[in-house]
Amino acid sequence: MCAAARTPDHLHDDDHLHDRLHDEEPTIDTSLVRRLIAAQFPQWKGLPLSSVGLTATDNAMFRLGPELAVRLPRAAWAAGNLGREQYWLPRLARHLPVPVPAPVGHGRPTVGYPWDWSVLRWLDGATPAAGSLPNPVQLAHDLAEFVTRLRSVEPGPDAPAALRAGPLAGRDAATRAAIGRLRGVIDTETATALWDKALRLPEPAGPARWVHGDLTPGNLLVTGQRLSAVLDFGLLGVGDPTVDLLPAWSLLPATARPAFRTALAVDDATWERGRAWALSLALVQLPYYRTTNPPLAANARYVVKEILSDRSV
C-alpha cells in the first residue's frame, strides 16, 4: 500500500477534535479523482483507478495503475501538511533504510476539490497488526534503525518544526478530559497516576532532531517479517524525538520492547516520556474513534491495555 490510516494529528489531539466533526468535506470518489487526473496529469488518465480500502481519517487513498497512488486530503488542515512530504521526503529518502512515499505529481485545487493533493509511487506491503507479529524482535530492530537513521540527518536552518513534539504539559487538559470520558471503560485511577507521574519528569535535554511523529501501525508496511516502508510524513519536522518511541506500545509486544529500547539507547526518563506520549494519544483517540473508526479505536485500546498492565511502570 502507499499510505495508510492516520491517527489524530496535532490539530485534533485536543479540543479541536470536536470541531473537526463540522469541517466541510468534499465528496471524494473515483469519479472526482478521474476528473482531476484527466485535467492535471493526462498522461495517466487511462490507468485503472480504484479506492484503497483503508481506515484513513485524514486522507482518501486511491491506487492508480500498478505503480502509482493518489492521496487527497479530506480537510484543509491535512492539506496544509502535504507540502512537508512534497518538499522534504525527496531530500530525506536517501538517508533512510526503507522506502518512503515518493511524490511524482503535485495536484492543485480546482472546481470540485479545494486543496492540493499528491500522486505518489505505490509501495507494496501489509499493515502490521499489533499483537500478532511473526517476529516482533526483528521488527523492533528495523524500527529502531529507521528512527536512528532519521535522527542522524542534520537539520538545516530551513527545516520545519515538528508538529507533534512539544512538552507533555501541553497535552494535560486533553489527556485528563479523555480520562474523564473513559470512566467505566478503563482503569482511570491508574491512568491518572501514570499521567501525573509523567508530568513530573525532567524536560528532554538532547538536541532537536528530525521527527516522523506518527509511527503507528497504520503508517508502517511490512513484507514477510521485516519493515518494508514507512508512510505518512504529514507531521514531519524537527523537535524532541521522544514521540518516535510510539511503536514500542502501539505495535510491539512487551517481549520486544527491550530490543527497541536498547537499540536506541533510551534512558529511563526518555522511555517514560515516550510511554506517556503513547498513553496520552491513545486516551484521546479511544473515545473519539470508538464508533467512527473502530480499527483505530481498537489500536488505542491495545495501547492503553499494554501500558496500564505493565507492572514495571
N, C-alpha and C positions, 0 to 999 in steps of 0.2 A: 504494500500500500504506500501511497505517497504522503499522506498526512492523516492524522487521526484525531480522536476525541481530545478536547481540551478541558481541563479542569478550570474552575473560575480563575480569572487572572486578577491582577492588582486592582482593577476597577470594580470588580464585584466580589472582593474578599470581605467587604464591609457593608455599610448601609446602602451602597449603590446596587446591591443585589436586587432589592425590591424594585428600584427604579427601572432596571433593565427589562422587567416584565412588560413595561409600557413603551419600550422602544418600537418605533415603526420599522417593520422588516419587510423588504420586498419579497415577492414570490419568486423563489429561486428553484427553477426546474430545468429539465433538459431543453425545453423549448427556448427559454431565455439564454441558456449557455450556447446553444447553436447559433442564435442570432448574434451574440457577442463575438463568437469565434469567426463567423462569416464576415462580420463588419470589420474586425480589427486584425484577425490573423487568417486571411482567406486561404493561405497555403495549407491549413489544417481542417478546412470546413468539411471535407469529405470523409474524415476519420470517424470510426464508430464512437459513440458517446454514451456513457451510462453513469448513473448515480452510484456513488460508493456507499454501501450500507453501513455507515459508521454512526456512533452516538455522539457526533460532533455537536458542540454547543455554540461555537463562535464562528465557524466557517462551514460552508457547504462544499462537498468534495465530489468531483466527477472524474472518471477515467476517460481519457481522450486517446483512442488508438492504443497500441500496445506499449508505448513509451512515454506517454505524457499524462499529466493530471491537471485539472483546473480547480483552483481554490478561490472561492468567493466569500468574503466576509459577510456576516449576517447583521452587523451593526456598525455604526460609524466609528466607535472606539476601536473595534477589531481591525477595521480598515486602516486606522491610523498606525497600527503596529506593522502593517505589511511592508512598509519601507525598510524596516530593520532587516528583514530577510532579504529583500531585493538587493540592498546595498552591501550588507556585511557578510552574508553567507558565502558568496564567491571569494571573499578575502580570507575567510576563516577555514574553508573546506579543506585546503591542502594541509593544514596543520592537524586535522582530526583523524582518528584511527578508523572511523566508519563513515559511510556516505551520509550526507545531509541533503535536504531539498536543494535542488539546483534550479534557480529561476531561468527560464528561457523566453519568457514573454511577460511584459508588464501591461495588463489591461487597464483601460481608462474608463471613467464614468461616462455614461451615455443615457439616452432616454430609456427608462425602464429599469436602470440599475445605477445607483448614485455614487458608487465608490470605486476605488482602484481594486484590481484583482490580479491574480497570478496564473501563469501557466508554468508548470514545473516538470522536471523529469520524474517519471514514475519510479518508485523504489519498491522492490519486492520484499516480502517478508510477512510475518504474522505478528499480531499484537500479543505480547506475553500476558499470561494470566497469573495474578498473584495467588499463591497457594498451590499451584500445580506446575512448577518449573521442573524440567527434567534434570537440570544440572545447575542449581542456583549458585553454587560457589564459583563456577566458571563465569556465569553471568555477572556475579559481583565483581570479579576481576575485570571483566570487559567494561562494566560501567565505571569502575574506578579509573581505568585507563582513559576513557573518554573525558571524565571530569579533569583528570590531571593534565591531559593534552590541551583542553580548552583553557584551563587556568594558566598554562605555560605561555600562551600567546600574549605578548606585551601589548597592553592597550595604548593606542596612540592618543594624542590630545583631542582628537575629534570623536573618540568612542563615546557612545551614548550611555547615560546612566541606566543601570538595570532597573526594570520596572517592578521587580519583586526581590528586594534585598535590604529593606530598611530594618530598623530595630524592632524587636518583639513588642516593645511598649506601644508601637503604633497599631498593633493588632489587638490590643487589650479589649477595647469596647466590643468589637465584633466577635471576639472569641467568647467573652462572657455572655453576650446575648445569645450566641449559638448554644452554649451550655444550658442556658435557661430554657431554650426551646426543646431541648433533648431530655428533660426530666421524664423519667419513666422509660426512656429508651436506652440510655447508657448509665454507667456509674458516674453521676455528675459530681459526687463528692471527691472521688479520686481524680477526675479530670481537672477540677478546680485546684486541687492541691498540687498537681503536676504543673499547671499553668502558673500558679503563684510562685512555685519554686523556680521556674524558668525565668520569670521576670526579675529574680534576684541575681541571676548570673551576670558575670562581668561582660562588658561590651567586647566585641571582637577587636583584636589588636593588629591583625595582619593587614597587608596591603589589599587594596581593591583589585579584583581580578574579573575576567570575563565570566559571566553567569548565564546559564541557559534559563533557569528559573522555573521550569515545569517538567522535570524529569520524572514523569508519572507513566504508568503502563501504556496509556493511550498514545503517548508520544514516542514510544520505542518500537522497534521492529526486531524480530529475531528470526534467524534461519537455522534450523536444527537447534543446537544448544547454545548458540553464540549470538551476541548482539550484532545486528547487521545494518542498522541505521538509526539515527536519532532525528526526530521530526519537530516541527512547530517551534520556531525560534522567535515567536512574537514578543516574548518578554526579554529577549536577549539584551545584555548591556553589561556595564562594569559596576561592581559593587562588592558587598560582602558575599563571598561564595558559599556561606553556610547552607543556603537554601538548596544547593545542589546535592545535599545529603538526602533529599526526599526519597529516592528509591530504596534506601535502607528499610523504610517502613511501608512505603506504598507498593512495593513489589517483592522484596527479598524476605524470605523467612528468617526466623531468629538464628537458625543454624548457619546462615550465610552472611549475616551482618558483620561478624568479626573479620571476615576476609575483606569486605568492602572498607571497613574502618581502618584495618591495618595497612591496606594498600594506599590509603590516602593520608596515613599518619595523623589521624584526628585525635586531638587531646580531649580530656573529659568535658570541659566547658563547651567546646565547639560541638561535640557529639550531643550534649544535652540541648543546646540551642537548635541543632538540626532536628532533633526529636520534637521539640516544641513547635517548630515550623510545621512539621508534618501533622502534628496533632491539631494545631490551630486551623490549618487549611481543611483538614478532614471534618472537624467540628462544624465549620461554616458550610461546607459542601453538603453534608448529610441532610440537614433539614431542607435545604434549598432544592436539592435534586431528588428528594425522596420519591416524589410522584412524577416529576417532569423528565427525569433521566435516570431510570433505575440502575443501569450499569455503573454510572459514575457514583451514585449513592452507595452501591454495593462495595466499590473500592474504598470509599470514605469509611464505610462501616468496618471494613477489613483493617484499615489503618488504625482506627480508634481501638478496636479489639486488641490488635497486636501491641499497641503502646500501653493500654490500661492493664493488660495481663502480664506485662513484663515485670518480673519480680526484682530486676536489678535497678529499677528506677527509684 
